[in-house]
Amino acid sequence: MGVVLEFEVVVSLQCCSNRKLGRCNMFYIEFLEEVHKRLAPELYVEIGVRNGKSMGRSRCLSYGIDPDYEITYEMSPHVQLFKCTSDMFFDRENLTELFCKRIDLAFIDGMHLFEYVVRDFINIEKWSSHGSVVIVDDVYPRNDAEASRSVNPISWTGDVWKIIPCLKEYRPDLTLLNVDIEPTGLLVVLGLDADNRILAQEYELIVERYVGEGKDRVPVEIVNRVGAYKAEDILESGIFEAVAAMRVAKRRLETGLASLKTT
Ligand SMILES: C[S@@+](CC[C@H](N)C(=O)[O-])C[C@H]1O[C@@H](n2cnc3c(N)ncnc32)[C@H](O)[C@@H]1O
């Protein structure tokens, strides 16, 4: 599909069809690094830092949140780490000070359980602008064992994948780009709205509907990554450069994003 965004940027994206598992060339960490380069965020927030592999890619003012981080990668001096859960972080009293700048880019990769991811998304969106980009890791488990709600010590995505149907259902205003990438996919969310309270208002019902006995079988469309875009195609489309340009010019993205959704 070809989409003309403001600033004359043409975004051309095509969903992968007949995905052959294991044929993807790019790993999530390279994609994240490319997004940093192209989006040039002024404020980056990462939930789930572990040893700093992904946080180490950031050069701008960055907040990393993780109750158990143990950094082994080199960090930019602009990184501030918070040793607490994301819920505790977003309960802090000085958030207005920390977020005097809005979040330009966020990476959600903390606790891999659906209800945590919903809360993380709600909290990040409150401090976002319409030009923010949120990336959620691990939305494409490769099998039921990997997607189990009990920690799988070999490889664990948990039931993060449920955020895809949940956002489609409750937030049709958002633009979702599912990314076919190794090892377990990414979801890019655009067109955030800091004033939208739907997810927060419906939170209890959402959890009741998505979590519980018989609700953990990974749908075949998720395992086969139906509707996903190739990571390289998303990067080459110029969408992050377009979002950055619009953010810098403080223009709203609605026109471009609406057409991206409908074509
Ligand atoms: C998959 S690792 C993050 C990997 C890192 N983003 C990377 O790609 O290099 C998940 C991390 O989330 C952290 N975590 C677990 N529960 C959390 C919570 N409630 N809030 C924030 N982080 C959490 C864990 O301590 C763990 O270090």
The ligand as an SDF file (V2000), in Angstrom:
LIG
                    3D

 27 29  0  0  0  0  0  0  0  0999 V2000
   13.1050   -9.6250   28.8810 C   0  0  0  0  0  0  0  0  0  0  0  0
   13.9080   -8.7710   30.1550 S   0  0  0  0  0  0  0  0  0  0  0  0
   14.2390   -7.1920   29.4250 C   0  0  0  0  0  0  0  0  0  0  0  0
   15.2640   -7.2720   28.3560 C   0  0  0  0  0  0  0  0  0  0  0  0
   15.7290   -5.9400   27.8100 C   0  0  0  0  0  0  0  0  0  0  0  0
   14.6370   -5.0660   27.4330 N   0  0  0  0  0  0  0  0  0  0  0  0
   16.5710   -6.1860   26.5680 C   0  0  0  0  0  0  0  0  0  0  0  0
   15.9790   -6.3790   25.4820 O   0  0  0  0  0  0  0  0  0  0  0  0
   17.7790   -6.1800   26.6590 O   0  0  0  0  0  0  0  0  0  0  0  0
   12.5590   -8.4400   31.2160 C   0  0  0  0  0  0  0  0  0  0  0  0
   12.9250   -7.6140   32.4300 C   0  0  0  0  0  0  0  0  0  0  0  0
   11.7140   -7.1510   33.0140 O   0  0  0  0  0  0  0  0  0  0  0  0
   11.9240   -7.0140   34.3860 C   0  0  0  0  0  0  0  0  0  0  0  0
   10.6360   -6.9550   35.0720 N   0  0  0  0  0  0  0  0  0  0  0  0
    9.9190   -7.9720   35.5940 C   0  0  0  0  0  0  0  0  0  0  0  0
    8.8040   -7.4910   36.1720 N   0  0  0  0  0  0  0  0  0  0  0  0
    8.8240   -6.1510   36.0010 C   0  0  0  0  0  0  0  0  0  0  0  0
    7.9470   -5.1110   36.3810 C   0  0  0  0  0  0  0  0  0  0  0  0
    6.8250   -5.3550   37.0410 N   0  0  0  0  0  0  0  0  0  0  0  0
    8.2900   -3.8380   36.0600 N   0  0  0  0  0  0  0  0  0  0  0  0
    9.4290   -3.5830   35.3650 C   0  0  0  0  0  0  0  0  0  0  0  0
   10.2950   -4.5360   34.9810 N   0  0  0  0  0  0  0  0  0  0  0  0
    9.9960   -5.8060   35.2970 C   0  0  0  0  0  0  0  0  0  0  0  0
   12.7650   -8.2190   34.7630 C   0  0  0  0  0  0  0  0  0  0  0  0
   13.4950   -7.9590   35.9490 O   0  0  0  0  0  0  0  0  0  0  0  0
   13.6610   -8.3810   33.5330 C   0  0  0  0  0  0  0  0  0  0  0  0
   14.9270   -7.8080   33.7480 O   0  0  0  0  0  0  0  0  0  0  0  0
  1  2  1  0
  2  3  1  0
  2 10  1  0
  3  4  1  0
  4  5  1  0
  5  6  1  0
  5  7  1  0
  7  8  2  0
  7  9  1  0
 10 11  1  0
 11 12  1  0
 11 26  1  0
 12 13  1  0
 13 14  1  0
 13 24  1  0
 14 15  1  0
 14 23  1  0
 15 16  2  0
 16 17  1  0
 17 18  1  0
 17 23  2  0
 18 19  1  0
 18 20  2  0
 20 21  1  0
 21 22  2  0
 22 23  1  0
 24 25  1  0
 24 26  1  0
 26 27  1  0
M  CHG  2   2   1   9  -1
M  END
$$$$
